[in-house]
């Protein structure tokens, strides 16, 4: 059994200790979700495990043939290369074998009588067999298709940021290493891609270590949760749901212990203050016990909870309204004669396909983009707080507390009381020792949390949130969701995070592209199930050809039996399904034979996709007809 292990890991960033004498191991088939508040060192830990960053101290051990692939949050791809070439830039033995085989094959084809090249070709074939690398080309094509990168000859430099992130994800998935390390893999993925990735990783043969804000993803993929807190790693067996239960039980136990310690501490404090004269050597043990209790009690008091109980300014009944709104950017239609009324306590979740104009829509509501036609009506009492995907420009040398004091010295809470900026920072998990630190000492996640806090300090009564889950940690998101639940104003949030939208949204706007916006009052999970949007084949299926939709269109009564033509169809449909399945198997077999011919392989991939669509249609038709047999 292969194992990756580190002992006595210690590492600091500036004056902050991220890991304090930590020991940790990763076993085969473990799928570990790493969670923790932004700034605790999650990405740093991934980089240490990946071998990208050398720790201050720590002894790593693993087998000599242990392979690791790492998906970073930052784009490190070569913009001059094609997507396909980038995918084969990996350094795993399987990828090296496939790359070497391609190079040797090209030379051997040009000079097949050369004895040296004959020997090299034999060795290359041998390595391909040893590393089971014959199917790597076909698998790469399949992965790229699933990630919406069908044109694998396209240059990386011509891709959008989201497409580049997906290309980097394809690169590490194709390598199939012993340990796969993923830092926020679901960013820039749509629902179909996320569902596919969930299934792929759930069946992954190697080990997995990942950081993600997507709690549904964590729940469905991980079999262990590791929490990073105060320089230590706490391990919880099971998925995210089991972690929540175990964490709650642990904290309940700690609270009971803390209460007992506090009572005992009070007794000892009273004794210390009495000024007992005979405090000689016999009393030293009791004084030492007092010091230990004091440290434990203060430790519990300093472990703050992330709380948001800020008040908002008064909001009238009239909030935001769009009338006959139209907007187009270049060739992209975003709004087309669109009407929307946003009321005082609305919770609207906005989701849909990438590039359909969701961020532009928020910019319009915020008054930062103008409509081409139509009206945007803003209520007189509206005060908008807009959390954008990109931070405002920070003065990196400015101190954390100074940055917030520019807004206010103190802030009102929902109960009418006030707290200072320093107290608010502590409630928002910025320890007192960080208040005087310059902003450039914060991690990227801590800067996002500070930016959110500044927006909330301004006490808006309408919140616009653009993909907040991309940068905030799970703990912060949980409290943000609770804040939204108690917030007295309107909230409009763009997100692809199913868990987040399920919790906060009472209404959905689904942007489908070309100005097509669907409204739904179902939860996002219910909407996806009802519309089967998680299956690309069914999303593209025309429904007007089915007998059921014909009946609905014509207003017929409910069917109870097959028509004459349907009976004939039923008699042949199973043989048609078998023929399609056989054709699909034949195509897949051909793909394995032509893995070095990219042109032919691309043709077969398209044929495979078309056959899969046809087969899915037949399965669906069989299910429909079977109801009346």
URFENZI-V771755 format. One record per residue. N is the residue number from 1. RES is the residue in one letter. PSI is psi in radians with two decimals (* if undefined). OMEGA is omega in whole degrees, 0 to 359 (999 if undefined). Layout:
{{N & RES & PSI & OMEGA} {N & RES & PSI & OMEGA}}
//
This chain:
{{1 & X & 2.19 & 180} {2 & X & 2.44 & 182} {3 & X & 2.38 & 171} {4 & X & 2.31 & 185} {5 & X & 2.52 & 171} {6 & X & 2.43 & 180} {7 & X & 2.48 & 176} {8 & X & 0.72 & 178} {9 & X & 2.16 & 175} {10 & X & 2.28 & 181} {11 & X & 2.44 & 180} {12 & X & 2.68 & 173} {13 & X & 1.86 & 188} {14 & X & -2.20 & 180} {15 & X & -0.04 & 183} {16 & X & 2.18 & 175} {17 & X & 2.00 & 181} {18 & X & -0.68 & 181} {19 & X & 2.30 & 186} {20 & X & 1.64 & 178} {21 & X & 0.97 & 183} {22 & X & 2.42 & 172} {23 & X & 2.42 & 188} {24 & X & 2.53 & 178} {25 & X & 2.70 & 178} {26 & X & 2.09 & 182} {27 & X & 2.91 & 176} {28 & X & 2.46 & 176} {29 & X & 0.12 & 172} {30 & X & 2.38 & 175} {31 & X & 1.69 & 191} {32 & X & 2.23 & 171} {33 & X & 2.10 & 181} {34 & X & 2.13 & 180} {35 & X & 2.84 & 180} {36 & X & 2.77 & 180} {37 & X & 2.52 & 177} {38 & X & 2.37 & 179} {39 & X & -0.10 & 180} {40 & X & -0.22 & 174} {41 & X & 0.45 & 183} {42 & X & -0.86 & 180} {43 & X & -0.66 & 177} {44 & X & -0.73 & 179} {45 & X & -0.76 & 178} {46 & X & -0.71 & 182} {47 & X & -0.60 & 177} {48 & X & -0.80 & 179} {49 & X & -0.69 & 181} {50 & X & -0.24 & 181} {51 & X & 0.14 & 179} {52 & X & -0.56 & 183} {53 & X & 2.32 & 178} {54 & X & 2.19 & 182} {55 & X & 2.84 & 176} {56 & X & -0.78 & 178} {57 & X & 2.72 & 177} {58 & X & 2.45 & 180} {59 & X & 2.00 & 180} {60 & X & 2.43 & 175} {61 & X & 2.41 & 174} {62 & X & 2.81 & 180} {63 & X & 2.71 & 182} {64 & X & -0.46 & 181} {65 & X & 0.42 & 182} {66 & X & 2.13 & 183} {67 & X & 2.39 & 179} {68 & X & 2.35 & 172} {69 & X & 2.42 & 188} {70 & X & 2.15 & 173} {71 & X & 1.92 & 179} {72 & X & 2.79 & 174} {73 & X & -0.41 & 182} {74 & X & 2.50 & 179} {75 & X & 2.09 & 180} {76 & X & 0.44 & 182} {77 & X & 2.74 & 178} {78 & X & 1.95 & 184} {79 & X & -0.37 & 183} {80 & X & -0.27 & 184} {81 & X & 2.80 & 175} {82 & X & 2.85 & 178} {83 & X & -0.80 & 183} {84 & X & -0.74 & 179} {85 & X & -0.66 & 179} {86 & X & -0.70 & 180} {87 & X & -0.56 & 180} {88 & X & 0.35 & 175} {89 & X & -0.11 & 185} {90 & X & 2.91 & 186} {91 & X & 0.29 & 178} {92 & X & 2.69 & 180} {93 & X & -0.65 & 181} {94 & X & -0.78 & 179} {95 & X & -0.72 & 178} {96 & X & -0.70 & 179} {97 & X & -0.77 & 180} {98 & X & -0.72 & 181} {99 & X & -0.75 & 179} {100 & X & -0.70 & 180} {101 & X & -0.76 & 180} {102 & X & -0.76 & 182} {103 & X & -0.78 & 180} {104 & X & -0.71 & 181} {105 & X & -0.72 & 180} {106 & X & -0.79 & 179} {107 & X & -0.74 & 182} {108 & X & -0.65 & 179} {109 & X & -0.54 & 180} {110 & X & -0.44 & 182} {111 & X & 1.22 & 188} {112 & X & -0.26 & 182} {113 & X & -0.06 & 182} {114 & X & 2.02 & 183} {115 & X & -0.66 & 181} {116 & X & -0.74 & 179} {117 & X & -0.57 & 176} {118 & X & -0.78 & 179} {119 & X & -0.73 & 178} {120 & X & -0.69 & 180} {121 & X & -0.70 & 178} {122 & X & -0.74 & 179} {123 & X & -0.67 & 179} {124 & X & -0.74 & 177} {125 & X & -0.70 & 180} {126 & X & -0.77 & 180} {127 & X & -0.64 & 177} {128 & X & -0.70 & 178} {129 & X & -0.73 & 181} {130 & X & -0.70 & 184} {131 & X & 0.05 & 179} {132 & X & 0.90 & 189} {133 & X & 0.14 & 185} {134 & X & -0.54 & 184} {135 & X & 0.13 & 188} {136 & X & -0.64 & 179} {137 & X & -0.82 & 180} {138 & X & -0.69 & 180} {139 & X & -0.67 & 178} {140 & X & -0.78 & 178} {141 & X & -0.77 & 182} {142 & X & -0.74 & 180} {143 & X & -0.76 & 179} {144 & X & -0.69 & 178} {145 & X & -0.75 & 180} {146 & X & -0.49 & 181} {147 & X & 0.24 & 175} {148 & X & 0.49 & 181} {149 & X & 0.98 & 185} {150 & X & -0.61 & 180} {151 & X & 1.46 & 186} {152 & X & -0.16 & 177} {153 & X & -0.10 & 182} {154 & X & 2.47 & 180} {155 & X & 2.41 & 181} {156 & X & -0.65 & 181} {157 & X & -0.32 & 180} {158 & X & 0.02 & 182} {159 & X & 2.74 & 172} {160 & X & 2.94 & 179} {161 & X & -0.73 & 179} {162 & X & -0.69 & 178} {163 & X & -0.64 & 177} {164 & X & -0.68 & 178} {165 & X & -0.65 & 179} {166 & X & -0.61 & 176} {167 & X & -0.71 & 177} {168 & X & -0.66 & 177} {169 & X & -0.77 & 178} {170 & X & -0.68 & 181} {171 & X & -0.81 & 183} {172 & X & -0.54 & 180} {173 & X & -0.68 & 182} {174 & X & -0.54 & 185} {175 & X & -0.43 & 181} {176 & X & 1.05 & 182} {177 & X & 3.06 & 174} {178 & X & -0.63 & 179} {179 & X & 2.13 & 178} {180 & X & 2.13 & 182} {181 & X & 2.11 & 185} {182 & X & 2.17 & 178} {183 & X & 1.86 & 181} {184 & X & 1.08 & 184} {185 & X & -0.39 & 185} {186 & X & -0.13 & 175} {187 & X & 2.32 & 178} {188 & X & 0.25 & 174} {189 & X & 2.50 & 174} {190 & X & -3.13 & 187} {191 & X & -0.70 & 180} {192 & X & -0.73 & 180} {193 & X & -0.71 & 180} {194 & X & -0.75 & 180} {195 & X & -0.72 & 178} {196 & X & -0.77 & 182} {197 & X & -0.66 & 175} {198 & X & -0.85 & 180} {199 & X & -0.71 & 181} {200 & X & -0.82 & 183} {201 & X & -0.53 & 178} {202 & X & -0.55 & 180} {203 & X & 0.21 & 183} {204 & X & 2.37 & 185} {205 & X & -0.40 & 180} {206 & X & -2.83 & 178} {207 & X & 2.74 & 184} {208 & X & 2.32 & 173} {209 & X & 2.13 & 185} {210 & X & 2.66 & 169} {211 & X & 2.20 & 177} {212 & X & 2.58 & 175} {213 & X & -0.21 & 187} {214 & X & 1.80 & 187} {215 & X & -0.54 & 173} {216 & X & -0.72 & 179} {217 & X & -0.82 & 177} {218 & X & -0.76 & 185} {219 & X & -0.65 & 187} {220 & X & -0.34 & 185} {221 & X & -0.72 & 189} {222 & X & 2.62 & 171} {223 & X & 0.16 & 173} {224 & X & 2.41 & 176} {225 & X & 2.31 & 177} {226 & X & 2.15 & 181} {227 & X & 2.24 & 177} {228 & X & 2.10 & 184} {229 & X & 2.19 & 177} {230 & X & 0.74 & 175} {231 & X & 0.09 & 181} {232 & X & 2.70 & 177} {233 & X & 2.14 & 179} {234 & X & 2.13 & 185} {235 & X & 2.37 & 179} {236 & X & 2.10 & 179} {237 & X & 2.56 & 177} {238 & X & -3.02 & 183} {239 & X & -2.93 & 185} {240 & X & -0.68 & 180} {241 & X & -0.74 & 179} {242 & X & -0.60 & 176} {243 & X & -0.79 & 180} {244 & X & -0.75 & 181} {245 & X & -0.83 & 181} {246 & X & -0.65 & 180} {247 & X & -0.74 & 180} {248 & X & -0.75 & 180} {249 & X & -0.71 & 180} {250 & X & -0.78 & 181} {251 & X & -0.59 & 176} {252 & X & -0.72 & 178} {253 & X & -0.74 & 180} {254 & X & -0.65 & 179} {255 & X & -0.68 & 178} {256 & X & -0.74 & 179} {257 & X & -0.74 & 181} {258 & X & -0.67 & 180} {259 & X & -0.77 & 179} {260 & X & -0.73 & 180} {261 & X & -0.64 & 180} {262 & X & -0.72 & 178} {263 & X & -0.76 & 180} {264 & X & -0.64 & 179} {265 & X & -0.72 & 178} {266 & X & -0.73 & 179} {267 & X & -0.77 & 181} {268 & X & -0.64 & 179} {269 & X & -0.72 & 178} {270 & X & -0.73 & 180} {271 & X & -0.73 & 182} {272 & X & -0.55 & 184} {273 & X & -0.20 & 182} {274 & X & -0.34 & 179} {275 & X & 0.79 & 180} {276 & X & 2.27 & 185} {277 & X & -0.71 & 187} {278 & X & 0.98 & 178} {279 & X & 1.24 & 178} {280 & X & -2.62 & 184} {281 & X & -0.51 & 181} {282 & X & -0.42 & 183} {283 & X & -0.08 & 183} {284 & X & -0.67 & 180} {285 & X & -0.68 & 181} {286 & X & -0.63 & 177} {287 & X & -0.65 & 177} {288 & X & -0.69 & 178} {289 & X & -0.68 & 178} {290 & X & -0.77 & 181} {291 & X & -0.71 & 180} {292 & X & -0.77 & 179} {293 & X & -0.70 & 180} {294 & X & -0.77 & 179} {295 & X & -0.70 & 181} {296 & X & -0.77 & 182} {297 & X & -0.78 & 179} {298 & X & -0.60 & 177} {299 & X & -0.74 & 178} {300 & X & -0.65 & 181} {301 & X & -0.55 & 183} {302 & X & -0.30 & 180} {303 & X & 1.52 & 187} {304 & X & 2.77 & 175} {305 & X & 2.45 & 178} {306 & X & 1.98 & 184} {307 & X & 2.46 & 175} {308 & X & 1.85 & 179} {309 & X & 0.72 & 183} {310 & X & 2.57 & 178} {311 & X & 2.81 & 177} {312 & X & 2.82 & 178} {313 & X & 2.78 & 185} {314 & X & 2.45 & 181} {315 & X & 2.21 & 178} {316 & X & 3.10 & 182} {317 & X & -0.59 & 181} {318 & X & 2.06 & 184} {319 & X & -1.53 & 180} {320 & X & 2.51 & 178} {321 & X & 2.35 & 174} {322 & X & 2.29 & 179} {323 & X & 2.08 & 176} {324 & X & 0.77 & 187} {325 & X & 2.35 & 176} {326 & X & 2.46 & 179} {327 & X & 2.36 & 178} {328 & X & 2.33 & 174} {329 & X & 2.03 & 185} {330 & X & -2.08 & 180} {331 & X & 0.07 & 184} {332 & X & 2.04 & 175} {333 & X & 2.17 & 183} {334 & X & -0.86 & 177} {335 & X & 2.47 & 180} {336 & X & 1.75 & 180} {337 & X & 0.88 & 188} {338 & X & 2.33 & 176} {339 & X & 2.39 & 178} {340 & X & 2.33 & 174} {341 & X & 2.08 & 178} {342 & X & 2.12 & 184} {343 & X & 3.10 & 194} {344 & X & -0.73 & 185} {345 & X & 0.39 & 182} {346 & X & 2.53 & 174} {347 & X & 1.69 & 187} {348 & X & 2.17 & 175} {349 & X & 2.31 & 180} {350 & X & 2.21 & 180} {351 & X & -3.14 & 179} {352 & X & -2.93 & 187} {353 & X & 2.59 & 177} {354 & X & 2.44 & 178} {355 & X & 0.17 & 182} {356 & X & -0.07 & 173} {357 & X & 0.40 & 183} {358 & X & -0.78 & 179} {359 & X & -0.70 & 177} {360 & X & -0.65 & 179} {361 & X & -0.76 & 176} {362 & X & -0.70 & 178} {363 & X & -0.64 & 177} {364 & X & -0.81 & 179} {365 & X & -0.58 & 180} {366 & X & -0.09 & 181} {367 & X & 0.26 & 181} {368 & X & -0.22 & 174} {369 & X & 2.49 & 179} {370 & X & 2.57 & 175} {371 & X & 2.60 & 171} {372 & X & -0.72 & 178} {373 & X & 2.76 & 179} {374 & X & -3.04 & 185} {375 & X & 2.50 & 166} {376 & X & 2.04 & 181} {377 & X & 2.16 & 182} {378 & X & 2.23 & 179} {379 & X & 2.65 & 185} {380 & X & -0.54 & 184} {381 & X & 0.06 & 184} {382 & X & 2.29 & 174} {383 & X & 1.90 & 189} {384 & X & 2.35 & 169} {385 & X & 2.11 & 188} {386 & X & 1.89 & 177} {387 & X & 1.87 & 185} {388 & X & 2.89 & 179} {389 & X & -0.50 & 182} {390 & X & 2.28 & 178} {391 & X & 2.65 & 167} {392 & X & 2.86 & 180} {393 & X & 2.08 & 177} {394 & X & 2.52 & 163} {395 & X & 1.74 & 189} {396 & X & -0.40 & 180} {397 & X & -0.18 & 181} {398 & X & 2.53 & 180} {399 & X & 2.64 & 186} {400 & X & -0.86 & 185} {401 & X & -0.57 & 178} {402 & X & -0.68 & 179} {403 & X & -0.71 & 180} {404 & X & -0.55 & 180} {405 & X & -0.29 & 175} {406 & X & -0.36 & 177} {407 & X & -0.88 & 181} {408 & X & 2.72 & 176} {409 & X & -0.53 & 177} {410 & X & 2.84 & 186} {411 & X & 2.45 & 177} {412 & X & 2.45 & 175} {413 & X & 2.96 & 183} {414 & X & -0.37 & 180} {415 & X & 0.08 & 178} {416 & X & -0.27 & 179} {417 & X & 3.00 & 180} {418 & X & 2.65 & 174} {419 & X & 2.74 & 180} {420 & X & 2.87 & 177} {421 & X & -0.66 & 179} {422 & X & -0.77 & 178} {423 & X & -0.68 & 180} {424 & X & -0.71 & 178} {425 & X & -0.73 & 179} {426 & X & -0.69 & 177} {427 & X & -0.43 & 182} {428 & X & 0.42 & 173} {429 & X & 0.47 & 168} {430 & X & 1.86 & 182} {431 & X & 2.71 & 183} {432 & X & -0.57 & 181} {433 & X & -0.27 & 181} {434 & X & -0.24 & 188} {435 & X & -0.63 & 181} {436 & X & 0.03 & 181} {437 & X & 2.55 & 174} {438 & X & 2.66 & 184} {439 & X & -0.50 & 181} {440 & X & -0.15 & 177} {441 & X & -0.15 & 181} {442 & X & 2.67 & 173} {443 & X & 2.95 & 178} {444 & X & -0.71 & 179} {445 & X & -0.65 & 178} {446 & X & -0.62 & 177} {447 & X & -0.67 & 178} {448 & X & -0.68 & 180} {449 & X & -0.68 & 178} {450 & X & -0.71 & 179} {451 & X & -0.75 & 178} {452 & X & -0.75 & 181} {453 & X & -0.69 & 178} {454 & X & -0.72 & 180} {455 & X & -0.77 & 182} {456 & X & -0.54 & 177} {457 & X & -0.46 & 180} {458 & X & -0.02 & 174} {459 & X & 1.03 & 178} {460 & X & 2.86 & 173} {461 & X & -0.03 & 170} {462 & X & 2.16 & 181} {463 & X & 2.22 & 171} {464 & X & 2.13 & 184} {465 & X & 2.10 & 181} {466 & X & 1.85 & 180} {467 & X & 0.99 & 181} {468 & X & -0.43 & 185} {469 & X & -0.20 & 182} {470 & X & -0.47 & 189} {471 & X & -0.23 & 182} {472 & X & 2.54 & 180} {473 & X & 2.94 & 184} {474 & X & -0.73 & 181} {475 & X & -0.77 & 179} {476 & X & -0.71 & 179} {477 & X & -0.71 & 180} {478 & X & -0.76 & 180} {479 & X & -0.60 & 175} {480 & X & -0.71 & 178} {481 & X & -0.69 & 178} {482 & X & -0.69 & 178} {483 & X & -0.79 & 179} {484 & X & -0.67 & 179} {485 & X & -0.60 & 182} {486 & X & -0.19 & 185} {487 & X & 2.35 & 186} {488 & X & -0.17 & 181} {489 & X & -2.87 & 182} {490 & X & 2.58 & 179} {491 & X & 2.24 & 175} {492 & X & 2.05 & 187} {493 & X & 2.25 & 171} {494 & X & 2.24 & 180} {495 & X & 2.66 & 169} {496 & X & 0.05 & 182} {497 & X & 1.92 & 184} {498 & X & -0.73 & 182} {499 & X & -0.82 & 182} {500 & X & -0.85 & 181} {501 & X & -0.62 & 177} {502 & X & -0.63 & 184} {503 & X & -0.62 & 190} {504 & X & -0.40 & 190} {505 & X & 2.32 & 172} {506 & X & -0.15 & 178} {507 & X & 2.47 & 180} {508 & X & 2.47 & 166} {509 & X & 2.00 & 182} {510 & X & 1.95 & 180} {511 & X & 2.00 & 183} {512 & X & -0.05 & 181} {513 & X & 2.72 & 179} {514 & X & 0.57 & 177} {515 & X & 0.08 & 180} {516 & X & 1.93 & 181} {517 & X & 2.11 & 180} {518 & X & 2.43 & 176} {519 & X & 2.45 & 179} {520 & X & 2.51 & 176} {521 & X & 0.16 & 175} {522 & X & 2.85 & 170} {523 & X & 2.84 & 181} {524 & X & -0.72 & 179} {525 & X & -0.77 & 179} {526 & X & -0.71 & 181} {527 & X & -0.78 & 180} {528 & X & -0.68 & 179} {529 & X & -0.78 & 182} {530 & X & -0.65 & 185} {531 & X & -0.10 & 178} {532 & X & 0.67 & 181} {533 & X & -0.23 & 181} {534 & X & -0.06 & 176} {535 & X & 1.94 & 185} {536 & X & -0.65 & 182} {537 & X & -0.76 & 182} {538 & X & -0.48 & 179} {539 & X & -0.60 & 183} {540 & X & -0.08 & 186} {541 & X & 2.21 & 174} {542 & X & 2.18 & 184} {543 & X & -0.22 & 185} {544 & X & -0.19 & 181} {545 & X & -0.15 & 183} {546 & X & 2.64 & 181} {547 & X & -0.60 & 183} {548 & X & -0.72 & 180} {549 & X & -0.55 & 175} {550 & X & -0.76 & 178} {551 & X & -0.76 & 180} {552 & X & -0.74 & 183} {553 & X & -0.66 & 183} {554 & X & -0.11 & 179} {555 & X & 0.52 & 181} {556 & X & 2.89 & 176} {557 & X & 2.88 & 182} {558 & X & 2.36 & 181} {559 & X & 2.54 & 175} {560 & X & -0.22 & 182} {561 & X & 2.86 & 179} {562 & X & 2.56 & 172} {563 & X & 3.02 & 180} {564 & X & -0.80 & 181} {565 & X & -0.62 & 178} {566 & X & -0.60 & 176} {567 & X & -0.71 & 177} {568 & X & -0.71 & 179} {569 & X & -0.73 & 180} {570 & X & -0.58 & 182} {571 & X & -0.38 & 183} {572 & X & -0.14 & 190} {573 & X & -0.62 & 181} {574 & X & -0.69 & 178} {575 & X & -0.59 & 177} {576 & X & -0.69 & 177} {577 & X & -0.78 & 180} {578 & X & -0.70 & 180} {579 & X & -0.73 & 179} {580 & X & -0.72 & 178} {581 & X & -0.72 & 179} {582 & X & -0.73 & 179} {583 & X & -0.67 & 179} {584 & X & -0.75 & 178} {585 & X & -0.68 & 180} {586 & X & -0.74 & 178} {587 & X & -0.76 & 180} {588 & X & -0.63 & 178} {589 & X & -0.72 & 178} {590 & X & -0.65 & 180} {591 & X & -0.65 & 180} {592 & X & -0.46 & 183} {593 & X & -0.37 & 186} {594 & X & 0.58 & 186} {595 & X & -0.31 & 179} {596 & X & -0.17 & 181} {597 & X & 1.66 & 186} {598 & X & -0.63 & 181} {599 & X & -0.86 & 180} {600 & X & -0.70 & 181} {601 & X & -0.67 & 179} {602 & X & -0.70 & 177} {603 & X & -0.77 & 180} {604 & X & -0.61 & 178} {605 & X & -0.74 & 177} {606 & X & -0.70 & 178} {607 & X & -0.69 & 178} {608 & X & -0.75 & 179} {609 & X & -0.76 & 180} {610 & X & -0.75 & 178} {611 & X & -0.68 & 178} {612 & X & -0.71 & 177} {613 & X & -0.82 & 180} {614 & X & -0.72 & 181} {615 & X & -0.70 & 178} {616 & X & -0.69 & 177} {617 & X & -0.80 & 182} {618 & X & -0.73 & 177} {619 & X & -0.80 & 181} {620 & X & -0.72 & 179} {621 & X & -0.69 & 179} {622 & X & -0.77 & 180} {623 & X & -0.68 & 180} {624 & X & -0.86 & 182} {625 & X & -0.59 & 183} {626 & X & -0.38 & 180} {627 & X & -0.47 & 189} {628 & X & 0.13 & 179} {629 & X & * & 999}}
//
